[in-house]
Amino acid sequence: MAFSLFGILAVILEAIRPFLWLIAAVVVIELLVLFRLLGRRGHAWRKALRPALLLGGVVMVVAVFIGPWLTSAGFADLVGLLDWLSLIGGSIAAGLVAALLFWPLLTLVGGRRA
């Protein structure tokens, strides 16, 4: 079977199409929080990094279990090394994106440096 970049992107688009409105809402909220944080000085970015990474790790573990479900598959359909590497890579990417999205929010909630 020949794989192409456009074929892979088409499958990804079909998997996330029902969630596009949610993705757009999260991006808008994230940009508003970032603009608020960048306009002020003294926020403790380092203090919020560890909880953001922890939440990203939780999202990564959850993504391993719901990843096949999002594509209407099951763990029984993961038969090859490429299938498992794709699931693990996608889960790592989901965890990193979640950590990057949680970081400014946790910085805003955490307040200013002492």
VEXTI-203444 format. One record per residue: x, y, z of N, C-alpha, C, O in turn; chain; residue number from 0; residue in one letter. Coordinates in Angstrom, 1 decimal, always signed. Layout:
PT  n.east  n.north    n.up  ca.east  ca.north   ca.up  c.east  c.north    c.up  o.east  o.north    o.up  c    k  r
PT       X        Y       Z        X         Y       Z       X        Y       Z       X        Y       Z  A  NUM  A
...
# end
This chain:
PT  n.east  n.north    n.up  ca.east  ca.north   ca.up  c.east  c.north    c.up  o.east  o.north    o.up  c    k  r
PT    +0.8     -1.2    +0.0     +0.0      +0.0    +0.0    +0.9     +1.2    +0.0    +1.8     +1.3    +0.8  A    0  M
PT    +0.6     +2.2    -0.9     +1.4      +3.4    -1.0    +0.8     +4.5    -0.1    -0.4     +4.7    -0.2  A    1  A
PT    +1.6     +5.1    +0.7     +1.1      +6.2    +1.6    +1.5     +7.5    +0.9    +2.6     +7.6    +0.3  A    2  F
PT    +0.7     +8.5    +1.0     +1.0      +9.8    +0.6    +0.7    +10.8    +1.7    -0.1    +10.6    +2.5  A    3  S
PT    +1.4    +12.0    +1.6     +1.1     +13.0    +2.6    -0.3    +13.5    +2.6    -0.9    +13.7    +3.7  A    4  L
PT    -0.9    +13.7    +1.4     -2.2     +14.2    +1.3    -3.2    +13.1    +1.8    -4.3    +13.5    +2.3  A    5  F
PT    -2.9    +11.9    +1.6     -3.8     +10.8    +2.1    -3.8    +10.8    +3.6    -4.9    +10.7    +4.2  A    6  G
PT    -2.7    +10.9    +4.2     -2.6     +11.0    +5.7    -3.3    +12.2    +6.2    -4.0    +12.1    +7.2  A    7  I
PT    -3.1    +13.4    +5.6     -3.8     +14.6    +6.1    -5.3    +14.5    +5.9    -6.0    +15.0    +6.7  A    8  L
PT    -5.7    +13.8    +4.9     -7.2     +13.6    +4.7    -7.8    +12.7    +5.8    -8.9    +13.0    +6.3  A    9  A
PT    -7.1    +11.7    +6.2     -7.5     +10.9    +7.3    -7.6    +11.7    +8.6    -8.5    +11.6    +9.4  A   10  V
PT    -6.5    +12.5    +8.8     -6.5     +13.3   +10.0    -7.6    +14.3   +10.0    -8.3    +14.5   +11.1  A   11  I
PT    -7.9    +14.9    +8.9     -9.0     +15.9    +8.8   -10.3    +15.2    +9.1   -11.2    +15.8    +9.8  A   12  L
PT   -10.5    +14.1    +8.6    -11.8     +13.4    +8.8   -11.9    +13.0   +10.3   -13.1    +12.9   +10.8  A   13  E
PT   -10.8    +12.7   +10.9    -10.9     +12.3   +12.4   -11.2    +13.5   +13.2   -11.9    +13.4   +14.3  A   14  A
PT   -10.7    +14.7   +12.9    -10.9     +15.9   +13.8   -12.0    +16.8   +13.3   -12.4    +17.7   +14.0  A   15  I
PT   -12.6    +16.5   +12.2    -13.7     +17.3   +11.6   -14.8    +17.6   +12.7   -15.3    +18.7   +12.8  A   16  R
PT   -15.3    +16.6   +13.4    -16.4     +16.9   +14.4   -15.9    +17.8   +15.5   -16.8    +18.4   +16.2  A   17  P
PT   -14.6    +17.9   +15.7    -14.1     +18.7   +16.8   -13.5    +20.1   +16.4   -12.9    +20.8   +17.2  A   18  F
PT   -13.7    +20.5   +15.1    -13.1     +21.7   +14.6   -13.6    +22.9   +15.4   -12.8    +23.9   +15.6  A   19  L
PT   -14.9    +22.9   +15.7    -15.4     +24.1   +16.5   -14.8    +24.2   +17.9   -14.5    +25.3   +18.3  A   20  W
PT   -14.5    +23.1   +18.5    -13.9     +23.1   +19.8   -12.4    +23.5   +19.7   -11.9    +24.2   +20.5  A   21  L
PT   -11.7    +23.1   +18.7    -10.4     +23.5   +18.4   -10.3    +25.0   +18.2    -9.4    +25.6   +18.7  A   22  I
PT   -11.2    +25.5   +17.4    -11.2     +27.0   +17.2   -11.5    +27.7   +18.4   -10.9    +28.8   +18.7  A   23  A
PT   -12.4    +27.3   +19.3    -12.7     +27.9   +20.5   -11.5    +27.9   +21.5   -11.2    +28.9   +22.1  A   24  A
PT   -10.8    +26.8   +21.5     -9.6     +26.7   +22.4    -8.5    +27.6   +21.9    -7.8    +28.3   +22.7  A   25  V
PT    -8.3    +27.7   +20.6     -7.3     +28.6   +20.1    -7.6    +30.1   +20.4    -6.7    +30.8   +20.7  A   26  V
PT    -8.9    +30.5   +20.3     -9.3     +31.8   +20.6    -9.0    +32.2   +22.0    -8.5    +33.2   +22.4  A   27  V
PT    -9.4    +31.3   +22.9     -9.2     +31.5   +24.4    -7.8    +31.5   +24.7    -7.3    +32.4   +25.5  A   28  I
PT    -7.0    +30.7   +24.1     -5.5     +30.6   +24.3    -4.9    +31.9   +23.9    -4.0    +32.5   +24.6  A   29  E
PT    -5.3    +32.4   +22.7     -4.7     +33.7   +22.3    -5.1    +34.9   +23.2    -4.2    +35.7   +23.4  A   30  L
PT    -6.3    +34.9   +23.7     -6.7     +35.9   +24.6    -5.9    +35.9   +25.9    -5.4    +36.9   +26.4  A   31  L
PT    -5.7    +34.7   +26.4     -4.8     +34.5   +27.6    -3.4    +35.0   +27.4    -2.8    +35.7   +28.2  A   32  V
PT    -2.8    +34.6   +26.2     -1.5     +34.9   +25.9    -1.3    +36.4   +25.7    -0.3    +37.0   +26.2  A   33  L
PT    -2.3    +37.1   +25.1     -2.2     +38.5   +24.9    -2.3    +39.2   +26.3    -1.6    +40.2   +26.5  A   34  F
PT    -3.1    +38.7   +27.2     -3.2     +39.3   +28.5    -1.9    +39.1   +29.3    -1.4    +40.0   +30.0  A   35  R
PT    -1.3    +37.9   +29.2     +0.0     +37.7   +29.9    +1.2    +38.4   +29.3    +2.0    +38.9   +30.1  A   36  L
PT    +1.2    +38.5   +28.0     +2.4     +39.2   +27.4    +2.3    +40.7   +27.6    +3.3    +41.4   +27.5  A   37  L
PT    +1.1    +41.2   +27.9     +1.0     +42.7   +28.2    +1.4    +43.1   +29.6    +1.6    +44.3   +29.8  A   38  G
PT    +1.6    +42.1   +30.4     +2.0     +42.4   +31.8    +3.4    +41.7   +32.1    +3.7    +40.7   +31.4  A   39  R
PT    +4.0    +42.2   +33.1     +5.3     +41.6   +33.5    +5.2    +41.0   +34.9    +4.3    +41.3   +35.6  A   40  R
PT    +6.1    +40.0   +35.2     +6.1     +39.5   +36.5    +5.4    +38.2   +36.7    +5.3    +37.8   +37.9  A   41  G
PT    +4.9    +37.6   +35.7     +4.2     +36.3   +35.9    +5.2    +35.2   +36.0    +6.3    +35.2   +35.4  A   42  H
PT    +4.9    +34.2   +36.9     +5.8     +33.1   +37.2    +5.6    +32.0   +36.2    +4.9    +31.0   +36.4  A   43  A
PT    +6.3    +32.1   +35.0     +6.1     +31.0   +34.0    +6.7    +29.7   +34.5    +6.2    +28.7   +34.2  A   44  W
PT    +7.9    +29.8   +35.2     +8.5     +28.5   +35.6    +7.7    +27.8   +36.6    +7.7    +26.6   +36.7  A   45  R
PT    +7.0    +28.5   +37.5     +6.2     +27.9   +38.5    +5.0    +27.1   +37.9    +4.6    +26.1   +38.5  A   46  K
PT    +4.5    +27.5   +36.8     +3.4     +26.8   +36.1    +3.9    +25.7   +35.2    +3.0    +24.9   +34.7  A   47  A
PT    +5.2    +25.6   +34.9     +5.7     +24.6   +34.0    +5.4    +23.1   +34.4    +5.0    +22.3   +33.6  A   48  L
PT    +5.8    +22.9   +35.7     +5.6     +21.5   +36.2    +4.2    +21.0   +36.1    +3.9    +19.9   +35.7  A   49  R
PT    +3.2    +21.8   +36.6     +1.8     +21.3   +36.5    +1.3    +21.1   +35.1    +0.5    +20.2   +34.8  A   50  P
PT    +1.8    +22.0   +34.2     +1.4     +21.9   +32.8    +2.0    +20.6   +32.2    +1.3    +20.0   +31.4  A   51  A
PT    +3.2    +20.3   +32.5     +3.8     +19.0   +32.0    +3.1    +17.8   +32.6    +2.9    +16.8   +31.9  A   52  L
PT    +2.7    +17.9   +33.8     +1.9     +16.8   +34.5    +0.6    +16.6   +33.8    +0.2    +15.5   +33.5  A   53  L
PT    -0.1    +17.7   +33.5     -1.4     +17.6   +32.8    -1.2    +17.1   +31.4    -2.0    +16.3   +30.8  A   54  L
PT    -0.1    +17.5   +30.7     +0.2     +17.0   +29.4    +0.5    +15.5   +29.4    +0.1    +14.8   +28.5  A   55  G
PT    +1.1    +15.0   +30.5     +1.3     +13.6   +30.6    +0.0    +12.8   +30.8    -0.1    +11.7   +30.3  A   56  G
PT    -0.9    +13.4   +31.5     -2.2     +12.7   +31.7    -2.9    +12.7   +30.4    -3.5    +11.7   +30.0  A   57  V
PT    -2.9    +13.8   +29.6     -3.5     +13.8   +28.3    -2.9    +12.8   +27.4    -3.5    +12.1   +26.6  A   58  V
PT    -1.6    +12.6   +27.5     -0.9     +11.6   +26.6    -1.3    +10.2   +26.9    -1.6     +9.4   +26.0  A   59  M
PT    -1.5     +9.9   +28.2     -1.9      +8.5   +28.6    -3.4     +8.3   +28.1    -3.7     +7.2   +27.6  A   60  V
PT    -4.2     +9.3   +28.3     -5.6      +9.2   +27.8    -5.7     +9.1   +26.3    -6.5     +8.3   +25.8  A   61  V
PT    -4.8     +9.8   +25.6     -4.8      +9.7   +24.1    -4.4     +8.3   +23.6    -4.9     +7.9   +22.6  A   62  A
PT    -3.6     +7.6   +24.4     -3.2      +6.3   +24.0    -4.5     +5.4   +24.0    -4.6     +4.5   +23.1  A   63  V
PT    -5.4     +5.6   +24.9     -6.6      +4.8   +25.0    -7.7     +5.2   +24.1    -8.5     +4.4   +23.6  A   64  F
PT    -7.8     +6.5   +23.8     -8.9      +7.0   +23.0    -8.5     +7.2   +21.5    -9.4     +7.4   +20.7  A   65  I
PT    -7.2     +7.1   +21.2     -6.7      +7.3   +19.9    -7.4     +6.3   +18.9    -7.8     +6.8   +17.8  A   66  G
PT    -7.4     +5.0   +19.1     -8.0      +4.1   +18.1    -9.5     +4.4   +18.0   -10.1     +4.3   +16.9  A   67  P
PT   -10.2     +4.8   +19.1    -11.6      +5.1   +19.0   -11.9     +6.3   +18.1   -12.9     +6.3   +17.5  A   68  W
PT   -11.0     +7.3   +18.2    -11.2      +8.5   +17.3   -11.2     +8.1   +15.8   -11.9     +8.8   +15.0  A   69  L
PT   -10.5     +7.1   +15.5    -10.5      +6.7   +14.1   -11.4     +5.5   +13.8   -11.2     +4.8   +12.7  A   70  T
PT   -12.3     +5.2   +14.7    -13.3      +4.1   +14.5   -12.5     +2.8   +14.4   -12.9     +1.9   +13.6  A   71  S
PT   -11.5     +2.6   +15.2    -10.7      +1.4   +15.2   -10.7     +0.9   +16.6   -11.3     +1.4   +17.5  A   72  A
PT   -10.0     -0.2   +16.8     -9.8      -0.8   +18.1    -8.4     -1.2   +18.3    -7.6     -1.2   +17.3  A   73  G
PT    -8.0     -1.7   +19.5     -6.7      -2.2   +19.7    -6.4     -3.4   +18.9    -5.2     -3.7   +18.6  A   74  F
PT    -7.4     -4.2   +18.5     -7.2      -5.4   +17.7    -6.8     -5.0   +16.3    -6.2     -5.8   +15.6  A   75  A
PT    -7.1     -3.8   +15.9     -6.7      -3.3   +14.5    -5.3     -2.9   +14.5    -4.7     -2.7   +13.4  A   76  D
PT    -4.6     -2.7   +15.6     -3.2      -2.3   +15.6    -2.3     -3.5   +15.5    -2.0     -4.1   +16.5  A   77  L
PT    -2.0     -3.9   +14.3     -1.3      -5.2   +14.1    +0.1     -5.0   +13.7    +0.9     -5.9   +13.9  A   78  V
PT    +0.5     -3.8   +13.2     +1.9      -3.7   +12.8    +2.6     -2.6   +13.7    +2.1     -1.9   +14.5  A   79  G
PT    +3.9     -2.6   +13.4     +4.8      -1.7   +14.2    +4.4     -0.2   +13.8    +4.4     +0.7   +14.7  A   80  L
PT    +4.1     +0.0   +12.6     +3.7      +1.4   +12.1    +2.4     +1.8   +12.8    +2.3     +3.0   +13.2  A   81  L
PT    +1.5     +0.9   +13.0     +0.3      +1.3   +13.7    +0.5     +1.7   +15.2    +0.0     +2.7   +15.6  A   82  D
PT    +1.4     +0.9   +15.8     +1.7      +1.3   +17.2    +2.5     +2.5   +17.4    +2.3     +3.3   +18.2  A   83  W
PT    +3.5     +2.7   +16.4     +4.3      +3.9   +16.5    +3.5     +5.1   +16.2    +3.7     +6.2   +16.7  A   84  L
PT    +2.5     +5.0   +15.3     +1.6      +6.1   +15.0    +0.8     +6.5   +16.2    +0.6     +7.7   +16.5  A   85  S
PT    +0.2     +5.5   +16.9     -0.6      +5.7   +18.1    +0.3     +6.4   +19.2    -0.1     +7.4   +19.8  A   86  L
PT    +1.5     +5.9   +19.4     +2.4      +6.4   +20.4    +2.8     +7.8   +20.1    +2.8     +8.7   +20.9  A   87  I
PT    +3.2     +8.1   +18.8     +3.6      +9.4   +18.4    +2.5    +10.4   +18.4    +2.7    +11.5   +18.9  A   88  G
PT    +1.3    +10.0   +18.0     +0.1     +10.9   +18.1    -0.2    +11.2   +19.6    -0.6    +12.4   +19.9  A   89  G
PT    +0.0    +10.3   +20.5     -0.3     +10.5   +21.9    +0.7    +11.4   +22.5    +0.4    +12.3   +23.3  A   90  S
PT    +2.0    +11.3   +22.1     +3.0     +12.2   +22.6    +2.8    +13.6   +22.1    +2.9    +14.6   +22.8  A   91  I
PT    +2.4    +13.7   +20.8     +2.0     +15.0   +20.3    +0.8    +15.6   +21.0    +0.8    +16.8   +21.3  A   92  A
PT    -0.2    +14.9   +21.3     -1.3     +15.4   +22.0    -0.9    +15.8   +23.4    -1.4    +16.9   +23.9  A   93  A
PT    -0.1    +15.1   +24.1     +0.4     +15.5   +25.4    +1.2    +16.8   +25.4    +1.1    +17.7   +26.2  A   94  G
PT    +2.1    +17.0   +24.4     +2.8     +18.2   +24.2    +2.0    +19.4   +23.9    +2.1    +20.5   +24.5  A   95  L
PT    +1.0    +19.2   +23.0     +0.1     +20.3   +22.7    -0.7    +20.7   +23.9    -0.9    +21.8   +24.2  A   96  V
PT    -1.2    +19.7   +24.7     -2.0     +20.0   +25.9    -1.1    +20.7   +26.9    -1.6    +21.7   +27.5  A   97  A
PT    +0.1    +20.3   +27.1     +1.0     +21.0   +28.0    +1.3    +22.5   +27.6    +1.3    +23.4   +28.4  A   98  A
PT    +1.4    +22.7   +26.3     +1.6     +24.0   +25.8    +0.4    +24.9   +25.9    +0.4    +26.1   +26.1  A   99  L
PT    -0.8    +24.2   +25.8     -2.0     +25.0   +26.0    -2.3    +25.3   +27.5    -2.9    +26.3   +27.8  A  100  L
PT    -2.0    +24.3   +28.4     -2.2     +24.5   +29.8    -1.2    +25.5   +30.4    -1.6    +26.2   +31.4  A  101  F
PT    +0.0    +25.6   +29.9     +1.0     +26.4   +30.5    +0.6    +27.9   +30.7    +0.7    +28.4   +31.8  A  102  W
PT    +0.1    +28.6   +29.7     -0.3     +30.0   +29.9    -1.5    +30.1   +30.9    -1.6    +31.0   +31.7  A  103  P
PT    -2.4    +29.2   +30.8     -3.6     +29.2   +31.6    -3.2    +29.0   +33.1    -3.7    +29.7   +34.0  A  104  L
PT    -2.3    +28.1   +33.3     -1.8     +27.9   +34.7    -1.0    +29.0   +35.2    -0.9    +29.4   +36.4  A  105  L
PT    -0.2    +29.7   +34.3     +0.5     +30.9   +34.7    -0.4    +32.0   +35.1    -0.1    +32.7   +36.0  A  106  T
PT    -1.5    +32.2   +34.3     -2.5     +33.2   +34.7    -3.1    +32.9   +36.0    -3.3    +33.8   +36.8  A  107  L
PT    -3.5    +31.6   +36.2     -4.1     +31.3   +37.5    -3.2    +31.4   +38.7    -3.5    +31.8   +39.8  A  108  V
PT    -1.9    +31.1   +38.4     -0.9     +31.1   +39.5    -0.5    +32.5   +40.0    +0.0    +32.6   +41.1  A  109  G
PT    -0.8    +33.5   +39.2     -0.6     +34.8   +39.6    +0.9    +35.3   +39.4    +1.6    +34.7   +38.5  A  110  G
PT    +1.3    +36.2   +40.1     +2.6     +36.9   +40.0    +3.6    +36.2   +40.9    +3.3    +35.5   +41.8  A  111  R
PT    +4.9    +36.5   +40.5     +6.0     +36.0   +41.3    +6.0    +36.6   +42.7    +5.5    +37.7   +42.8  A  112  R
PT    +6.5    +35.9   +43.6     +6.6     +36.4   +45.0    +7.9    +37.3   +45.1    +8.1    +37.8   +46.2  A  113  A
# end
